[in-house]
């Protein structure tokens, strides 16, 4: 395999930049351009050691750098690898990279280092995919999910389920070959129960995919409530700016104002909407219909009520309409009223939006709404992973139906085999080169 090189840090000026070379020629190339201050040759350096020195090209010193050596197979890619950390100038970094190319390295394609790690057995396919999710994580929730998969935990769960299926298939093979009696693990009702359990485990995992997407891409959150309840004030509290116009004239927010805000581990894509009320004003009514549209696609509703007025029939009606949504009731203007919030089976935050306060209690409630546990981390990270889980669940449900209806239990062998094969593909299994290329084409160059 060719020796490849790329700049692994962003294409921008910074304090330092890092260039990675991987492949059999990497140590020779490094020796040709690098002179260590202590005069040790790169070829004499042990793995996991670094040296300070200079990089030169045609006798011209380009920079002083730190060079780290990784010896195969103990490197990210599994190959001999050299990493050069230099000053982070865009031109300088490219000059050093060019010098490396001139000494025989080829430009690395997108994701090629990670692809080699996969091909050399350093990472499974799901772990390799998760590397990109770790890089792109923009909050605790996203990072935790990505790290769960990157640690190989989800892949191992798939492997364990696949092992159970393979055990069942072995029992079938044994039975079909020469056994007179049906082995105990193939006893019909126990078998159906076991397969049912596996199917629901897989379907649960898949259902967490959507939640995972929401946590990674931001929780689409709509602020609803009657005019003047304090929605815009809540928006401004959460954004820390005067993003929405706050007045005491009912109907001031006439369009939908959207902001991305971080609440601890969570990213909210927050839409302030026109207050919900019947109106004759044409512009305001467009805003209200946009509010209903925002509700249609919302992952979370923050429903604001003016505590000094209390709950009205409209508020109860709106909260009922949101029954299939995650909803937090914001019992606002508590500086004006000491009335207790209503006894509803929804989370309720008491607050005064115009007063300075932290968002800690809201974050706590978001944690309750979008439970962040080990279990919720066990979710597929992308469409490929989710599809394999769903297909495996589907094959098992076909097996369950066959086991329940047919006398010929061995009919389900092929379904189990199919399901096990989908689960094996989760970590690479027998996936085609096209699938592998598709996975790594989404990576950045240098990773
Ligand atoms: P919206 O129509 O629901 O967006 O309500 P606004 O945020 O525009 O607020 C309506 C009025 O209530 C404004 O005069 C705000 O200053 C006031 N307001 C909002 N929240 C509070 C609060 O917690 N306490 C008090 N006293 N006034 C508030």
Boltz pocket constraint, residues with backbone or C-beta under 6 A from the ligand:
constraints:
  - pocket:
      binder: B
      contacts: [[A, 225], [A, 226], [A, 227], [A, 228], [A, 229], [A, 230], [A, 231], [A, 232], [A, 233], [A, 234], [A, 245], [A, 246], [A, 247], [A, 248], [A, 249], [A, 250], [A, 251], [A, 252], [A, 253], [A, 273], [A, 275], [A, 332], [A, 333], [A, 334], [A, 335], [A, 336], [A, 351], [A, 352], [A, 353], [A, 354], [A, 355]]
      max_distance: 6.0
